[in-house]
Amino acid sequence: MSEIVVVLTEETLTDLDVEHITALHAERDVRYHVLVPADTEANVLVSLVDHLSLGELREALDAVLGREPAPERAHATATDQLDHSVAAFTSAGSTADGAVVADDPLPALRAVVADREVAEIVVVTRPHALEDTFHTDWASRARDELQVPVLHLYGGTNRLG
C-alpha cells in the first residue's frame, strides 16, 4: 500500500520543486496529496515585510494598497495552481491528487491527517521573514499541532525553511 505524503504549497509547484520532493521518497511507494490555500485574506504588515525583505517593491505597494484578489478570483487561481502542481507530479511519474483549501490550511491538514495514514507533510513556500523568524509559518504550526514529520522547503530552490 502506498504511503501518503501531503504537500502544502502556496504557489504552483515547479518541475524543480517536484524533483526535490520526489527525490526524498525515491525508494518508497508514495502517493502525493497536494493542498493549495485560496489566498483570500492577507495580513498587510506581514505581506509588506515579506515583500520588502525580498526586494519586491511593487508587490509591497500592492499589499499596502489592499490589492488582494476577490475570493472568487483567489479560488480560481488556487485551482489553477493545484491543477498544474498535480500535473507536475504526474509528469514526474508519481501519483497525485489534491484540493483547494481555506486561507488557513491547518484545519485541512488536521482533517487529512485524521482521515488518512499520512507519512509526512512537505510545506513549500516562499521565504516569509516574520513568520519564519517567529515560527508562526505553516510548517512550524503543523509541527506543533500534528504528530507527523514536517519538512519545509522554499519553492524553486533546494533550501530548507
Kinemage of the C-alpha trace (Angstrom):
@kinemage 1
@onewidth
@group {chain A} dominant
@subgroup {mainchain}
@vectorlist {calphas} color= white
{ca met a 1} P 0.000 0.000 0.000
{ca ser a 2} L 1.243 3.470 -0.876
{ca glu a 3} L 2.330 5.949 1.743
{ca ile a 4} L 0.620 9.326 1.622
{ca val a 5} L 2.709 12.472 1.620
{ca val a 6} L 0.757 15.707 1.921
{ca val a 7} L 2.257 18.645 0.058
{ca leu a 8} L 1.045 22.063 1.173
{ca thr a 9} L 2.039 24.834 -1.233
{ca glu a 10} L 1.178 28.500 -1.634
{ca glu a 11} L 2.153 28.605 -5.310
{ca thr a 12} L 2.299 26.322 -8.322
{ca leu a 13} L 4.983 23.695 -7.803
{ca thr a 14} L 7.714 23.866 -10.416
{ca asp a 15} L 9.297 20.820 -12.004
{ca leu a 16} L 12.320 21.508 -9.774
{ca asp a 17} L 10.109 21.518 -6.662
{ca val a 18} L 8.560 18.195 -7.676
{ca glu a 19} L 12.015 16.769 -8.431
{ca his a 20} L 13.221 17.736 -4.941
{ca ile a 21} L 10.118 16.320 -3.264
{ca thr a 22} L 10.029 13.038 -5.175
{ca ala a 23} L 13.781 12.529 -4.622
{ca leu a 24} L 13.037 12.390 -0.888
{ca his a 25} L 10.863 9.331 -1.467
{ca ala a 26} L 12.667 7.664 -4.389
{ca glu a 27} L 12.797 4.219 -2.785
{ca arg a 28} L 9.231 4.277 -1.437
{ca asp a 29} L 5.765 3.736 -2.879
{ca val a 30} L 4.237 7.192 -2.341
{ca arg a 31} L 1.043 8.991 -3.313
{ca tyr a 32} L 1.052 12.771 -3.042
{ca his a 33} L -1.922 14.779 -1.819
{ca val a 34} L -1.469 18.457 -2.722
{ca leu a 35} L -3.217 21.227 -0.767
{ca val a 36} L -3.331 24.793 -2.120
{ca pro a 37} L -4.928 27.525 0.012
{ca ala a 38} L -7.103 30.090 -1.761
{ca asp a 39} L -5.372 33.310 -0.685
{ca thr a 40} L -8.378 35.499 0.100
{ca glu a 41} L -7.026 37.241 3.198
{ca ala a 42} L -3.653 38.736 3.905
{ca asn a 43} L -2.082 40.448 6.863
{ca val a 44} L -0.940 43.770 5.376
{ca leu a 45} L 2.045 44.226 7.713
{ca val a 46} L 3.280 40.680 7.220
{ca ser a 47} L 2.885 40.922 3.432
{ca leu a 48} L 4.669 44.266 3.371
{ca val a 49} L 7.655 42.973 5.370
{ca asp a 50} L 7.842 39.761 3.317
{ca his a 51} L 7.872 41.646 0.018
{ca leu a 52} L 10.356 44.270 1.208
{ca ser a 53} L 12.700 41.593 2.585
{ca leu a 54} L 12.765 40.007 -0.875
{ca gly a 55} L 13.192 43.329 -2.698
{ca glu a 56} L 9.698 43.123 -4.210
{ca leu a 57} L 8.742 46.798 -4.160
{ca arg a 58} L 5.727 46.579 -6.499
{ca glu a 59} L 4.266 43.685 -4.512
{ca ala a 60} L 4.880 45.619 -1.268
{ca leu a 61} L 2.918 48.551 -2.670
{ca asp a 62} L 0.090 46.240 -3.741
{ca ala a 63} L -0.041 44.801 -0.205
{ca val a 64} L -0.257 48.265 1.369
{ca leu a 65} L -2.950 49.360 -1.076
{ca gly a 66} L -5.021 46.249 -0.391
{ca arg a 67} L -4.889 44.855 -3.895
{ca glu a 68} L -5.764 41.363 -2.827
{ca pro a 69} L -7.811 39.237 -5.222
{ca ala a 70} L -11.543 38.781 -4.768
{ca pro a 71} L -12.439 35.422 -3.176
{ca glu a 72} L -13.720 34.029 -6.488
{ca arg a 73} L -10.511 35.006 -8.263
{ca ala a 74} L -8.360 33.668 -5.421
{ca his a 75} L -10.156 30.304 -5.601
{ca ala a 76} L -9.744 30.162 -9.394
{ca thr a 77} L -6.033 30.941 -9.045
{ca ala a 78} L -5.621 28.251 -6.379
{ca thr a 79} L -7.432 25.759 -8.622
{ca asp a 80} L -5.017 26.542 -11.477
{ca gln a 81} L -2.059 26.184 -9.110
{ca leu a 82} L -3.400 22.851 -7.870
{ca asp a 83} L -4.015 21.511 -11.393
{ca his a 84} L -0.512 22.453 -12.561
{ca ser a 85} L 1.108 21.055 -9.409
{ca val a 86} L -0.719 17.710 -9.705
{ca ala a 87} L 0.223 17.603 -13.400
{ca ala a 88} L 3.887 18.163 -12.488
{ca phe a 89} L 3.797 15.142 -10.165
{ca thr a 90} L 2.090 13.070 -12.844
{ca ser a 91} L 4.691 14.128 -15.433
{ca ala a 92} L 7.394 13.016 -12.998
{ca gly a 93} L 5.805 9.558 -12.838
{ca ser a 94} L 4.145 9.980 -9.443
{ca thr a 95} L 0.559 9.564 -8.361
{ca ala a 96} L -1.023 12.769 -7.055
{ca asp a 97} L -4.347 14.364 -6.280
{ca gly a 98} L -5.308 17.358 -4.217
{ca ala a 99} L -7.698 20.033 -3.076
{ca val a 100} L -8.064 23.772 -2.711
{ca val a 101} L -8.411 24.705 0.955
{ca ala a 102} L -9.149 27.808 3.015
{ca asp a 103} L -6.617 30.584 3.697
{ca asp a 104} L -5.556 28.919 6.936
{ca pro a 105} L -4.613 25.409 5.798
{ca leu a 106} L -4.114 23.937 9.284
{ca pro a 107} L -7.730 22.746 9.661
{ca ala a 108} L -7.458 20.991 6.290
{ca leu a 109} L -4.134 19.422 7.320
{ca arg a 110} L -5.699 18.229 10.583
{ca ala a 111} L -8.585 16.656 8.651
{ca val a 112} L -6.303 14.856 6.189
{ca val a 113} L -4.089 13.517 8.988
{ca ala a 114} L -7.186 12.338 10.891
{ca asp a 115} L -8.720 10.638 7.826
{ca arg a 116} L -5.648 9.038 6.258
{ca glu a 117} L -2.376 7.371 7.196
{ca val a 118} L -0.120 10.327 6.390
{ca ala a 119} L 3.591 9.504 6.445
{ca glu a 120} L 4.879 13.054 6.067
{ca ile a 121} L 3.931 16.654 5.297
{ca val a 122} L 6.026 18.761 2.930
{ca val a 123} L 5.361 22.514 3.058
{ca val a 124} L 6.566 24.554 0.069
{ca thr a 125} L 6.514 28.346 0.419
{ca arg a 126} L 8.391 31.491 -0.442
{ca pro a 127} L 10.535 32.831 2.384
{ca his a 128} L 8.393 34.768 4.875
{ca ala a 129} L 10.556 36.972 7.073
{ca leu a 130} L 8.228 37.395 10.052
{ca glu a 131} L 6.511 34.009 10.060
{ca asp a 132} L 9.738 32.043 9.583
{ca thr a 133} L 11.596 34.048 12.232
{ca phe a 134} L 8.871 33.742 14.851
{ca his a 135} L 7.879 30.178 13.885
{ca thr a 136} L 4.303 31.073 13.012
{ca asp a 137} L 4.663 29.721 9.470
{ca trp a 138} L 2.592 26.772 8.258
{ca ala a 139} L 5.378 24.245 8.762
{ca ser a 140} L 6.073 25.311 12.350
{ca arg a 141} L 2.378 25.312 13.196
{ca ala a 142} L 1.930 21.848 11.649
{ca arg a 143} L 4.931 20.518 13.618
{ca asp a 144} L 3.419 21.892 16.824
{ca glu a 145} L -0.092 20.525 16.227
{ca leu a 146} L 0.256 17.287 14.261
{ca gln a 147} L 2.071 14.075 15.091
{ca val a 148} L 3.559 13.761 11.597
{ca pro a 149} L 7.048 14.646 10.324
{ca val a 150} L 7.026 18.054 8.580
{ca leu a 151} L 9.606 19.335 6.091
{ca his a 152} L 9.647 22.991 4.968
{ca leu a 153} L 11.139 23.785 1.547
{ca tyr a 154} L 11.439 27.146 -0.187
{ca gly a 155} L 9.857 26.913 -3.638
{ca gly a 156} L 12.115 26.981 -6.674
{ca thr a 157} L 15.227 26.294 -4.589
{ca asn a 158} L 16.887 23.463 -2.736
{ca arg a 159} L 16.815 25.469 0.510
{ca leu a 160} L 15.080 24.243 3.623
{ca gly a 161} L 12.795 26.599 5.539
